[in-house]
Amino acid sequence: MAVVTDTSNLIDVHEWRFTALTDIWTGDAYRRGDRLVRTGLLGSVRWWFEVVVRGLGGSACDPSDRWDRCPGPHQDPSGSSHRCVACELFGCTRWARKFRFEVTDPTGRPVVGAIRRNQEFILRFVPLRPVGREEWALLDLTLRLIAEYGAMGGRAVLKPSDEPARENRPHHRDYGLVRLEQTPSPPLVACCKEALREYVRGGRARQGGWRQVEQGNFAWASLQNFWCVKDRYLARQDTTYSSFNLVLGRKQDKSEKERKGKRIVRWSDLLEDPKDEVSRWLAGRRPGGEGDTGPASKKVLSFKSPQEGRRTFGFVKPDTVSFEEIKSRLKKVWQDFRPEEEFLTGEQILDDLCHQRGGSP
């Protein structure tokens, strides 16, 4: 696990260098993706940072929810225990983030246009205030998690296709896969998992610890609930079969069921068993769907191309979906699947990422 060696040096810039294996989507308010929206990319990094924090037993707010985000109601953001550990680094209302975030090319010039496949880029974090060694360690862990097991930016939920006439269409393309080429130099020293656990739980934080947030609606977004299978993908194979839909619990038939205005409703939009809570949670909801209670993302994501980045990952939800249920569904579509060897839980991944940096799991 990596930590910075001198936290008092405010010009101690940290850089992570990547190569994009696919395009990276950071669309603007008009859903145009021809330029890089740095805040969109940073938001994605923060989302995964929160996954790591929760996975280590800490608490992270949902900055998109006015009732859950920091600071809490009637709280002073500079006061003790009024910020969660994620907001401490990334900022919240009336508490600026601790760093300036830059995206540059290898020569140091700012990246303005959208990041395209095979493009090299650098995420540059310039401290504006002291950043603690555990914060650097968590950030490093987060970026390596994204590169090796997750994805960066938007449109990661799009489904691949094996249909020759459709696999290259925009809504079947993969986005957000990256290869980490270089971590900060000089090399960072190790930090063990237990030290990070203690930090995110407030044991090594300032007096009063971090703000604890009620995480009911997003507690599932935790590394403890994360899983990943490398080198395999889910997709639609033809108009009557989709391995992706089979895992989600949706119908296979892609033919049209009905039209609602300009929107076409296909049988494959519907669940095989609408009362199945597991499928309901895994498949998520589209806005304006049946019994609309607001959109919810799928909890299984899969990436086909390039082969180097091929992976399927997702989340479980204790008391609703277990790791064993996910393995069972995957075995139905991958006949030679060996879950004991290929299925990685978040805890196993966390141990591996810590071990890579020389820190004890």
C-alpha positions in Angstrom: 0.0 0.0 0.0 1.3 3.4 -0.9 1.7 6.5 1.2 3.5 9.8 0.7 6.6 10.2 2.7 6.3 13.8 3.5 2.8 15.2 4.1 4.0 18.7 5.0 5.3 19.4 1.4 2.4 21.1 -0.4 4.2 20.9 -3.8 4.5 17.2 -3.5 2.6 16.5 -6.7 1.4 12.9 -7.3 0.8 11.5 -10.7 -0.8 8.3 -12.0 -0.1 7.6 -15.6 -2.6 5.5 -17.7 -3.3 4.3 -21.2 -7.0 4.2 -22.2 -8.0 0.7 -23.4 -11.3 2.1 -24.5 -12.7 5.6 -24.9 -13.6 7.3 -21.6 -16.9 9.0 -21.4 -17.4 12.2 -19.4 -20.4 13.7 -21.2 -21.5 17.2 -20.5 -25.0 18.4 -19.5 -26.1 18.1 -23.1 -24.8 14.5 -23.3 -22.1 15.4 -25.7 -18.9 13.4 -25.2 -16.4 15.2 -27.5 -14.5 16.9 -24.7 -13.1 15.9 -21.3 -15.2 17.0 -18.3 -12.7 16.8 -15.5 -15.3 17.0 -12.8 -17.0 14.0 -14.3 -13.8 12.0 -14.2 -13.1 13.1 -10.7 -16.6 12.2 -9.7 -16.0 8.7 -10.9 -12.7 8.5 -8.9 -14.6 9.7 -5.8 -17.4 7.1 -6.3 -14.8 4.3 -6.2 -13.0 6.0 -3.3 -16.2 5.8 -1.4 -16.5 2.0 -2.3 -13.1 1.5 -0.8 -13.9 3.5 2.3 -17.1 1.5 3.0 -15.2 -1.7 2.2 -12.8 -0.9 5.0 -15.6 -0.3 7.4 -15.8 3.4 7.1 -18.7 5.7 6.3 -19.0 7.9 3.2 -21.9 10.2 2.3 -23.7 10.4 -1.0 -22.9 13.9 -2.4 -25.8 13.7 -4.8 -28.3 13.3 -2.0 -29.2 16.6 -0.3 -30.2 14.8 2.9 -27.1 12.5 3.2 -24.3 14.7 1.9 -21.9 16.5 4.2 -21.9 18.6 6.2 -25.0 17.4 8.0 -27.9 19.7 8.6 -27.1 22.6 10.9 -23.5 21.5 11.0 -20.3 23.6 10.4 -18.1 21.9 7.8 -15.0 22.9 9.7 -16.4 21.5 12.9 -15.3 18.2 14.4 -17.2 15.1 13.1 -19.1 17.1 10.5 -17.4 15.6 7.4 -17.1 12.0 6.3 -13.7 10.6 5.4 -14.4 11.0 1.6 -15.4 14.7 2.0 -12.3 15.4 4.0 -10.3 14.8 0.9 -12.7 15.5 -2.0 -14.5 18.4 -0.3 -18.1 19.3 0.3 -20.2 22.4 0.7 -18.0 25.1 2.3 -15.1 22.7 2.6 -12.8 22.8 -0.5 -11.1 19.7 -1.6 -7.5 19.3 -0.6 -6.0 19.1 -4.1 -6.2 20.6 -7.5 -7.1 17.9 -10.1 -5.5 18.0 -13.5 -5.6 15.7 -16.5 -2.6 16.0 -18.8 -0.9 14.3 -21.7 2.6 12.8 -21.1 4.2 16.1 -22.0 2.3 17.9 -19.3 -0.2 19.7 -21.6 -3.9 19.7 -20.3 -6.1 17.2 -22.0 -9.1 19.1 -23.4 -10.8 16.6 -25.8 -12.4 13.3 -24.8 -9.9 10.6 -23.9 -9.8 8.0 -26.7 -8.7 4.4 -26.9 -4.9 4.0 -26.8 -4.4 7.6 -25.6 -2.0 8.1 -22.7 -3.0 10.5 -20.0 -1.9 11.4 -16.5 -4.1 12.1 -13.4 -2.3 14.8 -11.5 -3.1 15.6 -7.9 -1.5 18.9 -6.7 -2.0 19.4 -2.9 -3.4 22.7 -1.9 -3.4 21.7 1.8 -1.7 18.9 3.7 -2.9 15.5 2.5 -2.5 12.7 5.1 -0.5 9.7 4.2 -3.6 7.4 4.6 -5.4 9.7 2.2 -2.7 9.2 -0.4 -2.8 5.5 0.3 -6.5 5.3 -0.2 -6.4 7.3 -3.4 -3.6 5.0 -4.8 -5.6 1.9 -3.8 -8.7 3.4 -5.5 -7.0 4.1 -8.8 -5.4 0.7 -8.9 -8.8 -0.9 -8.2 -10.3 1.0 -11.1 -7.6 0.0 -13.5 -7.4 -3.7 -12.6 -11.0 -4.6 -11.7 -13.4 -1.6 -12.4 -13.9 1.1 -15.0 -13.6 4.9 -15.1 -16.1 7.5 -16.2 -19.6 7.2 -17.6 -21.5 4.7 -19.9 -19.9 1.8 -18.1 -23.3 0.2 -17.9 -23.7 -0.3 -21.6 -24.0 -4.0 -22.6 -21.7 -5.6 -25.1 -23.1 -7.6 -28.1 -21.9 -10.5 -30.1 -24.2 -9.8 -32.9 -22.0 -9.0 -36.0 -24.3 -6.2 -37.2 -24.6 -4.5 -33.8 -21.5 -5.1 -31.7 -19.8 -1.9 -32.9 -22.9 0.3 -32.4 -22.4 3.2 -29.9 -24.8 1.7 -27.3 -22.9 -1.7 -27.3 -19.4 -0.2 -27.0 -17.2 -0.5 -24.0 -16.1 2.6 -22.1 -13.8 3.3 -19.2 -11.2 0.6 -19.3 -7.6 1.8 -18.5 -4.2 0.3 -18.0 -2.1 1.8 -15.2 1.4 2.5 -16.5 3.1 4.3 -13.7 2.4 5.3 -10.1 3.9 8.3 -8.3 7.6 8.7 -8.2 9.7 8.4 -6.0 8.2 5.1 -4.9 5.8 5.3 -2.0 6.2 3.3 1.2 3.9 0.5 2.3 0.8 0.8 4.6 -1.1 -2.2 5.9 -4.9 -2.8 5.5 -5.5 -2.6 9.2 -3.9 0.9 9.4 -6.4 2.0 6.7 -9.3 0.4 8.5 -8.4 2.3 11.6 -8.1 5.5 9.7 -11.5 5.4 7.9 -13.2 4.4 11.1 -11.9 7.5 12.7 -9.4 6.0 15.1 -6.4 7.9 13.6 -8.3 10.9 12.5 -8.7 14.3 14.2 -10.4 14.5 17.5 -14.0 13.4 17.2 -13.4 11.2 14.2 -15.4 11.3 10.9 -19.0 12.0 10.4 -21.0 8.8 10.4 -23.7 8.7 7.7 -26.8 6.6 7.4 -26.0 4.6 4.2 -29.2 2.7 3.8 -29.7 3.3 0.1 -26.1 3.0 -1.0 -24.5 0.8 1.6 -24.2 -1.9 -1.1 -21.6 0.2 -3.0 -18.8 -1.2 -0.8 -15.7 -3.3 -1.6 -17.1 -5.8 0.9 -19.9 -6.5 -1.6 -17.8 -6.2 -4.8 -16.9 -9.1 -7.0 -15.0 -9.5 -10.3 -14.3 -12.2 -12.9 -11.4 -11.3 -15.2 -11.2 -12.4 -18.9 -14.9 -13.2 -19.3 -17.9 -11.1 -20.5 -21.6 -11.2 -20.8 -23.4 -10.1 -24.0 -26.4 -10.5 -26.3 -25.6 -13.4 -28.7 -28.7 -13.0 -30.9 -32.3 -11.8 -30.9 -33.4 -14.8 -28.7 -30.5 -15.2 -26.3 -28.5 -12.9 -24.1 -26.1 -14.2 -21.4 -26.3 -10.8 -19.8 -30.1 -10.8 -19.5 -30.0 -14.4 -18.2 -27.7 -13.3 -15.3 -29.8 -10.2 -14.6 -33.1 -12.3 -14.7 -34.5 -10.5 -17.7 -36.4 -12.1 -20.6 -34.3 -13.3 -23.6 -36.6 -12.3 -26.4 -35.6 -9.0 -27.9 -38.7 -8.5 -30.1 -40.9 -5.5 -29.6 -43.7 -5.8 -27.0 -45.3 -2.4 -27.4 -44.6 1.3 -28.1 -45.1 4.0 -25.5 -44.8 7.2 -27.5 -41.3 7.2 -29.0 -40.2 4.6 -26.7 -40.2 0.9 -27.7 -40.7 -1.6 -25.0 -39.1 -5.0 -25.7 -39.8 -8.2 -24.0 -36.1 -8.2 -23.0 -36.8 -5.1 -20.9 -38.9 -7.1 -18.6 -38.0 -9.6 -15.8 -38.7 -13.3 -16.1 -40.2 -13.1 -12.7 -41.3 -9.5 -11.7 -41.6 -10.7 -8.0 -38.0 -12.0 -7.9 -36.3 -9.5 -5.5 -32.8 -10.7 -6.6 -33.5 -10.0 -10.3 -35.3 -6.7 -9.5 -32.2 -5.5 -7.6 -29.6 -6.8 -10.1 -31.4 -5.4 -13.2 -32.1 -2.0 -11.8 -34.8 0.3 -13.3 -35.1 2.6 -16.3 -36.6 6.0 -15.8 -40.3 6.0 -16.7 -40.5 2.2 -16.4 -43.3 0.2 -15.0 -44.2 1.3 -11.5 -41.7 4.1 -11.8 -39.9 4.8 -8.5 -36.9 6.5 -10.1 -34.0 5.0 -12.1 -31.6 2.5 -10.6 -28.4 1.2 -12.2 -27.7 -2.4 -13.0 -25.5 -4.1 -10.5 -23.7 -6.2 -13.0 -21.3 -4.7 -15.6 -19.4 -6.4 -18.3 -16.7 -5.5 -20.8 -15.8 -7.4 -24.0 -13.1 -5.3 -25.8 -10.2 -5.2 -25.9 -9.4 -8.7 -24.6 -6.7 -7.2 -22.3 -9.4 -5.4 -20.3 -12.1 -8.0 -20.6 -14.0 -8.4 -17.3 -17.3 -8.7 -15.5 -17.9 -7.2 -12.2 -20.7 -6.2 -9.9 -22.1 -6.0 -6.4 -24.2 -8.1 -4.0 -26.5 -6.8 -1.4 -26.6 -8.7 2.0 -30.0 -10.1 2.8 -31.0 -9.8 -0.9 -28.2 -11.1 -3.2 -25.3 -13.3 -2.1 -22.0 -14.1 -3.7 -23.2 -17.7 -4.1 -26.3 -16.5 -6.0 -24.1 -14.6 -8.4 -21.8 -17.6 -8.9 -24.9 -19.8 -9.6 -26.2 -17.4 -12.3 -22.7 -17.1 -13.9 -22.4 -20.9 -14.1 -25.5 -21.0 -16.1 -24.0 -18.9 -18.9 -20.3 -19.9 -18.7 -20.3 -23.7 -18.8 -16.6 -24.0 -18.0 -16.6 -21.4 -15.3 -14.5 -22.3 -12.2 -15.7 -20.0 -9.5 -13.3 -21.2 -6.9 -10.5 -20.0 -9.1 -12.0 -17.1 -11.1 -14.5 -15.4 -8.9 -12.8 -12.8 -6.8 -14.5 -11.1 -3.9 -13.7 -7.5 -2.8 -11.9 -8.8 0.3 -9.6 -10.9 -1.9 -9.0 -8.0 -4.2 -8.2 -5.7 -1.3 -5.7 -8.1 0.0 -4.1 -8.4 -3.4 -3.9 -4.6 -3.9 -2.3 -4.1 -0.4 0.1 -6.9 -1.1 1.2 -5.3 -4.4 2.4 -2.3 -2.5 4.2 -4.5 0.1 1.7 -3.8 2.8 0.4 -6.7 4.9 -3.2 -7.7 4.0 
